[in-house]
């Protein structure tokens, strides 16, 4: 029985050491494997939750910056939007997804980690009253962080949200 306890402990410690983004053997900022979804899957999920989306070009082409695309969105990002909708009770309109034209980086729109939400008083009040203010981003945008670690940046005319996880889905 003692051998089993030792092996169980080793498995837990090894899991923590090698878990993506958590353990000592990972690199800061390294993205781990994520589940990607199609535009159709994302829109179905958003519709089911009462989340709307729009684009200035009235299109969904990932390679057109005037479109709003969800192609190659991370499943956790879509689930994070659903969590935000259910937790806040606010109307949510997505104005930016995985289309080209956003800033690059590991945790970027293109890589499926970010969504932009249209500004609304309900959403601003919810974010500012329920999340922790963490200061200004490098570009001057004020930021709030949820308990789950997702980051909400006020870019003036929209909220730029980085989903590292589904927000407790």
Secondary structure, DSSP 4 states (H G I P E B T S, - for coil): -HHHHHHHHHHHHHHHHHSTTTSTTS-TT------EE-HHHHHHHHHHHT-EE--TTS---TT-TTS---TTEEHHHHHHHHHHHHHH----EEEE-S-TTS--STTSTTTT-EEEEE--HHHHHHHHHHSEEEEE-TTS-EEEE-TTS-EEEE-SSEEEEE-SS-S--
